[in-house]
Amino acid sequence: MVVFWKFYTPDSNIKIQDPGRDNRPEGSARNLAEVVIGEHFMRFDESSSTLKESWTTFRGSDYKNIVRTNRKHDFSKDFSIQWSVETGEGYAGVAIYDGLVYVLDYDERLSSDMLRCFDLETGKELWRRWYRVPMKRNHGFSRTVSAVNEKYVVTFGPMGYVMCCDRITGDLKWTMDLQKQFGTEVPHWYAGQCPRIENNQVILAPAGDETLMIGVDIETGEMAWQTPNSVNYKMSHSSIMPMTIHGKKTYVYVGVGGVCGVSAEASDKGKLLWNVAWAPSVIAPSPLQISNDRILLTAGYGAGGAVVQVNYAEGRFSANLIDRWRPNEGVSSEQQTPILYEQMMITIPPKDGGGVRGKVVAYSVSNLRTPIWESASDERFGLGPYLIIDQHLLAFKDDGELFVYQIGSRNMTLVKKQRIVDGHDAWRPIAYADGYLVLGDDRWIYCLKLN
């Protein structure tokens, strides 16, 4: 059902900004110098949820996009739609913590970024915190997944505004403007980088004039460390991925200009360990570790795929591209990040991927050039997302139809397909917690209850 709510606040001291209340006509834009991140707040309800599972960030807490659960789901039966909510045009996925759902939305009527908090079981909106920011529609607005831990939720807005709030109350803790502070150049189609929270630090890649990557103390908003941008990368739509390479905890980031590894170890956190040039102008998928020393890269617009090998000798790291291919010659993806599942690489190739374009395709990690399985010719998904729950792949076609496959050792079997919505651009990353699946198209978010 569609969620309805009453607009009220339990605190008479809260000032609600409506069109005209600040002497601006409805929807009028401020200029960038006037943006006050997180300035407005509304509370609607309280949560009584007792749920305890979480989906804390983009691709889940282990960054693999794989769910392993003791719940006995019947994937052959249709899932029930528990609730749905309309949003501004965008593709932001949700984060979940203890029965609370967080999504960064954009309200076109108010010209505002909005962090919205919902109850996972009922779909009731509990609170929202927002701020006016002038933007023109550019194939939607918001497109990032927030990061959440026990105490805080952190957002990364389309124009590079970062906001940290108390995850229960919505109280504003601190903010950051990456354009002003670091000279960040926001990518075309707006920012797509998802923030990370690790060891009470927020990990971001401003890729600005002088600073490539930063760690921010989540309690105070103060800078904990900075990595100089000696490689001159620009911000891409890709997100930082934590990896352990040659035993070294590393933050791996693909910017416009190349891919690099930054130390995540306490002893030298923020040190640039290695980098290698890679030239795509638009990069959305995140890097994916495929072995102790190798990383898979994918990008759209003809870039195809590549493999980085990271070397370690005499106390020093180095890296080089050891293979690369066009989209129709091997593993490729334009928007979603492939999934590595038990030595099988699963992806959806872009429209220039040849005969396998738009299909779900599986490769062996030992051979990223030749598919070992592909979905049927009428099972094509465009730029839609996909997620694994136990031994099942759930793939959301970009027109709003959900497919479920049973995964074998070298193949997959279609279990069912279910029309969720007659939608458009259903690209939001999928999230799972406590038996609920949250996904959506460019205007709606849906919560499904798995049987």
C-alpha positions in Angstrom: 0.0 0.0 0.0 1.0 3.6 -0.5 2.2 5.3 2.7 0.3 8.3 4.0 1.4 10.4 7.0 0.4 13.5 9.1 2.8 16.4 9.1 3.3 17.4 12.7 6.1 18.0 15.2 6.1 17.2 18.9 8.4 20.2 19.6 6.9 23.7 19.3 10.4 25.1 19.0 11.1 23.4 15.6 10.7 25.8 12.7 9.3 24.2 9.6 10.3 25.7 6.3 7.5 25.7 3.7 7.5 27.5 0.3 7.0 31.2 1.0 7.8 31.0 4.8 11.3 32.3 4.1 10.0 34.9 1.7 10.9 32.8 -1.4 8.2 31.6 -3.8 7.6 27.9 -3.9 10.6 26.0 -5.4 12.8 29.0 -5.8 16.5 28.1 -5.6 19.1 29.5 -3.4 22.6 30.0 -4.7 25.3 27.6 -3.6 26.8 30.1 -1.2 23.5 30.2 0.8 23.2 26.4 1.4 22.9 25.5 5.1 23.3 21.8 5.3 20.8 20.1 7.5 19.0 23.3 8.5 15.4 21.9 8.7 13.8 19.0 10.6 10.4 17.4 11.0 9.4 14.5 13.2 6.2 12.6 12.4 6.2 9.5 14.5 8.2 7.1 16.8 9.3 3.6 16.0 8.4 0.6 18.1 10.3 -1.9 15.9 12.2 -4.8 17.6 14.0 -5.8 14.4 17.7 -6.3 14.8 19.3 -7.0 11.4 21.1 -4.3 9.3 22.1 -3.3 5.8 24.6 -0.6 6.9 26.0 0.7 3.6 26.3 0.2 -0.2 26.6 -3.6 -0.9 26.0 -4.4 2.8 28.4 -4.5 5.8 30.9 -6.8 4.1 30.6 -5.0 0.8 29.9 -8.2 -1.1 26.2 -7.8 -1.9 25.6 -11.3 -0.6 23.2 -12.2 2.2 23.6 -15.3 4.3 20.7 -15.9 6.6 19.2 -18.7 8.7 15.7 -17.7 7.6 13.9 -20.3 5.4 12.6 -18.2 2.5 10.4 -19.8 -0.1 11.6 -18.1 -3.3 9.1 -19.9 -5.5 6.2 -17.9 -4.1 5.4 -14.3 -4.8 6.7 -11.8 -2.2 4.1 -9.6 -0.7 4.4 -5.8 -1.1 4.4 -4.5 2.5 4.5 -0.8 1.7 5.7 1.7 -0.9 6.6 5.4 -0.8 6.9 8.0 -3.5 10.1 9.9 -3.8 11.7 12.6 -6.0 13.2 11.4 -9.2 16.4 9.5 -8.3 18.1 6.2 -7.7 19.3 6.3 -4.1 19.2 2.9 -2.3 18.5 2.5 1.3 20.5 1.7 4.4 18.8 -0.2 7.3 19.6 -0.5 11.0 17.5 -2.2 13.7 14.2 -1.7 11.8 14.9 1.8 10.6 15.3 2.6 6.9 17.3 5.6 5.7 17.2 7.1 2.2 18.6 10.4 0.8 15.8 11.8 -1.3 15.4 15.0 -3.3 12.2 17.1 -3.0 11.8 18.9 -6.3 9.0 21.1 -4.9 11.2 22.4 -2.1 14.5 22.1 -4.1 15.9 20.2 -1.1 18.1 17.2 -0.3 16.2 15.2 2.3 17.4 12.4 4.6 14.2 10.5 5.3 13.8 7.8 8.0 11.1 5.1 7.8 9.9 2.1 9.9 10.9 -1.0 8.1 7.8 -3.0 9.1 5.2 -0.4 8.5 6.6 2.1 6.1 5.7 5.0 8.4 7.9 8.0 7.9 9.4 8.8 11.3 11.4 12.0 10.5 13.2 13.9 7.9 16.1 16.4 7.9 16.6 18.6 4.8 18.2 21.6 3.3 17.6 23.7 0.3 20.1 23.3 -2.5 19.6 24.5 -6.1 19.9 21.8 -8.7 18.5 21.1 -12.2 17.2 17.7 -13.1 20.0 15.7 -14.7 18.5 12.2 -15.2 17.3 12.4 -11.6 18.9 13.7 -8.5 19.9 11.5 -5.5 21.9 8.3 -6.3 23.9 7.3 -3.2 23.3 4.9 -0.4 23.8 6.4 3.1 26.1 4.7 5.7 24.8 3.9 9.2 26.1 2.5 12.5 24.7 2.1 16.0 24.7 5.8 16.6 24.9 7.8 13.4 23.7 8.0 9.8 25.9 9.8 7.2 24.7 11.0 3.8 26.5 12.1 0.6 24.4 14.5 -1.4 24.3 15.0 -5.2 26.3 18.2 -4.9 28.9 16.8 -2.5 27.2 17.9 0.8 28.0 15.5 3.6 25.7 15.3 6.6 26.0 13.3 9.8 22.9 12.8 12.0 21.9 10.8 15.1 20.3 7.8 13.6 17.4 7.6 16.2 16.5 11.3 16.8 17.7 12.8 13.5 19.7 15.5 15.4 22.3 17.1 13.3 25.9 16.3 14.4 28.1 17.9 11.7 28.3 18.7 8.0 30.9 19.1 5.3 30.8 20.9 1.9 33.3 19.0 -0.3 33.2 21.7 -3.1 34.1 24.5 -0.7 36.5 22.7 1.5 38.4 20.6 -1.1 37.6 22.0 -4.5 35.8 18.9 -5.5 34.5 18.8 -9.0 31.0 17.1 -8.8 30.7 14.6 -11.6 28.2 14.9 -14.5 24.9 13.3 -13.3 25.8 14.4 -9.8 27.7 12.5 -7.1 27.3 8.7 -6.9 29.9 7.9 -4.3 28.6 6.1 -1.2 30.2 7.0 2.2 31.8 4.4 4.4 31.9 4.2 8.2 34.8 2.2 9.6 36.2 2.2 13.2 34.2 5.4 14.0 35.6 7.2 11.0 33.8 8.3 7.8 35.8 7.5 4.7 35.3 9.7 1.7 37.2 10.5 -1.5 36.7 14.3 -2.3 39.3 13.9 -5.1 39.8 17.7 -4.9 42.5 20.1 -5.8 44.9 18.9 -3.1 43.1 16.0 -1.3 42.3 12.6 -2.7 40.8 10.8 0.3 39.9 11.6 3.9 39.0 10.0 7.2 36.6 12.1 9.4 36.0 11.4 13.1 32.3 10.5 13.2 31.8 11.9 16.7 33.2 15.4 16.0 33.4 15.9 12.3 37.1 16.7 12.6 39.6 15.5 10.1 41.5 12.3 11.3 43.7 12.0 8.2 44.1 13.1 4.6 45.7 11.6 1.5 47.2 14.2 -0.9 45.9 14.1 -4.4 49.4 13.6 -6.0 47.7 11.5 -8.7 45.4 14.3 -9.8 42.2 12.1 -9.8 38.8 13.7 -10.2 35.7 12.3 -8.5 34.0 9.5 -10.2 30.6 7.8 -9.4 32.5 4.8 -7.9 32.7 4.2 -4.2 35.7 3.3 -2.0 36.0 -0.4 -1.3 38.0 -1.8 1.7 40.2 -4.7 0.8 43.1 -6.7 2.3 45.9 -7.0 -0.3 49.1 -8.8 0.6 47.9 -8.7 4.2 47.6 -4.9 4.1 44.2 -3.3 4.9 43.6 -1.0 2.0 41.0 1.5 0.7 40.7 1.0 -3.0 39.3 3.9 -5.1 38.7 4.3 -8.8 38.7 8.0 -9.7 38.6 9.6 -13.1 42.3 9.1 -14.1 43.1 5.8 -12.4 42.8 3.4 -9.5 44.7 3.6 -6.3 45.2 1.9 -2.9 45.4 3.9 0.3 46.4 2.4 3.6 43.6 1.6 6.1 46.1 0.5 8.8 46.3 2.5 12.0 50.1 2.9 11.7 50.1 4.7 8.4 46.4 5.3 7.6 45.9 7.6 4.6 49.3 6.8 3.0 49.0 6.3 -0.8 50.4 2.8 -1.4 50.1 2.4 -5.1 48.3 3.7 -8.2 47.8 2.8 -11.8 46.4 4.8 -14.7 43.0 3.8 -16.2 41.2 6.1 -18.6 37.4 5.8 -18.6 35.7 9.3 -18.4 32.7 7.9 -16.6 33.0 5.2 -13.9 30.1 4.0 -11.8 30.9 0.4 -10.7 33.2 0.0 -7.7 36.4 -2.1 -7.8 36.0 -5.7 -6.9 38.8 -7.8 -5.3 39.1 -11.2 -7.0 42.2 -12.6 -5.3 44.9 -11.7 -2.8 46.6 -9.4 -5.3 44.1 -8.8 -8.1 41.2 -6.3 -8.6 38.6 -6.3 -11.3 37.6 -3.0 -12.8 34.5 -2.3 -15.0 33.0 0.8 -16.5 30.5 1.8 -19.2 30.6 3.8 -22.4 32.9 1.4 -24.2 35.5 1.0 -21.4 34.8 -2.7 -20.8 36.9 -4.3 -18.1 40.4 -4.6 -16.8 42.4 -6.4 -14.1 44.9 -4.7 -11.8 47.7 -6.7 -10.2 49.1 -5.3 -7.0 52.7 -6.3 -6.2 54.7 -6.2 -3.0 58.4 -6.5 -2.8 61.1 -5.1 -0.5 58.6 -3.2 1.6 57.0 -1.4 -1.3 53.8 -1.7 -3.2 53.3 -1.3 -7.0 50.5 -2.0 -9.4 49.9 -2.5 -13.1 47.1 -3.4 -15.5 47.7 -7.0 -16.6 44.6 -7.4 -18.8 41.9 -5.3 -20.3 39.1 -5.9 -22.8 36.2 -4.3 -24.6 32.6 -4.7 -23.3 31.9 -7.6 -25.7 35.1 -9.5 -24.9 34.7 -10.3 -21.2 33.2 -9.2 -17.8 31.6 -5.8 -18.2 29.2 -3.5 -16.4 28.1 0.1 -16.9 26.3 0.9 -13.6 26.0 -2.0 -11.1 29.0 -3.6 -9.4 29.4 -7.3 -10.3 29.1 -9.9 -7.6 31.8 -12.5 -6.8 30.1 -15.7 -5.5 32.1 -18.8 -4.9 34.6 -18.2 -7.7 31.8 -17.3 -10.1 31.7 -13.7 -11.4 28.1 -12.5 -12.0 27.3 -9.4 -14.0 24.9 -7.7 -16.4 26.8 -6.4 -19.4 25.9 -3.0 -20.9 24.2 -2.4 -24.3 27.6 -2.5 -26.1 28.2 -6.0 -24.6 27.5 -7.9 -27.8 25.2 -10.9 -27.6 25.1 -11.0 -23.8 24.1 -7.3 -23.4 21.6 -6.9 -20.7 21.5 -10.5 -19.6 22.6 -12.0 -16.3 26.0 -13.5 -17.2 28.3 -15.7 -15.1 32.1 -16.2 -15.6 34.7 -18.3 -13.8 37.2 -16.1 -11.9 39.9 -18.1 -13.7 38.6 -17.0 -17.1 36.9 -13.5 -17.2 36.7 -13.6 -20.9 34.3 -16.5 -21.7 30.9 -16.8 -20.1 30.0 -20.1 -18.4 26.3 -19.3 -18.3 23.9 -16.6 -19.5 20.2 -16.0 -19.0 17.7 -16.6 -21.8 17.4 -14.2 -24.7 14.2 -12.7 -23.3 15.7 -12.2 -19.8 17.5 -8.9 -20.1 17.8 -6.4 -17.3 19.2 -3.2 -18.7 21.0 -1.3 -15.8 18.9 -3.0 -13.1 20.4 -4.1 -9.7 21.0 -7.6 -8.4 21.6 -9.3 -5.0 22.3 -12.8 -3.7 20.4 -14.2 -0.8 21.8 -17.6 0.2 21.9 -19.6 -3.1 19.5 -17.4 -4.9 20.2 -14.4 -7.3 17.5 -11.7 -7.3 17.7 -9.5 -10.4 15.5 -6.5 -10.8 14.8 -5.7 -14.4 14.8 -1.9 -15.0 11.1 -1.9 -15.9 10.2 -3.2 -12.5 10.0 -7.0 -12.8 11.9 -9.1 -10.3 13.6 -12.4 -11.3 14.8 -15.1 -8.9 17.4 -17.7 -10.0 18.7 -20.7 -8.1 22.5 -20.7 -8.3 24.3 -23.9 -9.2 28.0 -24.6 -9.4 28.4 -23.3 -13.0 24.9 -22.3 -13.9 21.5 -20.8 -12.7 17.9 -21.9 -13.0 15.0 -19.5 -13.2 12.8 -20.1 -10.2 10.2 -17.3 -10.8 9.6 -13.8 -12.0 7.2 -11.3 -10.3 6.0 -8.0 -11.6 6.5 -5.4 -8.8 5.7 -2.3 -10.7 5.3 -1.1 -14.2 8.2 1.2 -13.6 11.0 3.1 -15.3 14.7 3.0 -14.6 14.5 0.7 -11.6 18.1 1.1 -10.7 18.2 1.6 -7.0 20.6 -0.8 -5.2 18.7 -3.6 -3.4 18.9 -3.9 0.4 17.8 -6.8 2.7 17.3 -7.1 6.5 15.0 -9.2 8.7 13.3 -10.9 5.8 12.4 -7.6 4.1 13.7 -6.6 0.6 13.8 -2.9 -0.3 14.2 -1.8 -3.9 12.7 0.7 -6.3 12.4 2.6 -9.6 13.1 6.3 -10.3 10.0 7.5 -8.4 9.0 4.8 -5.9 10.6 2.7 -3.2 9.0 -0.7 -2.4 9.4 -3.0 0.6 8.7 -6.7 0.0 8.2 -9.4 2.6 10.0 -12.6 1.7 8.0 -15.8 2.5 
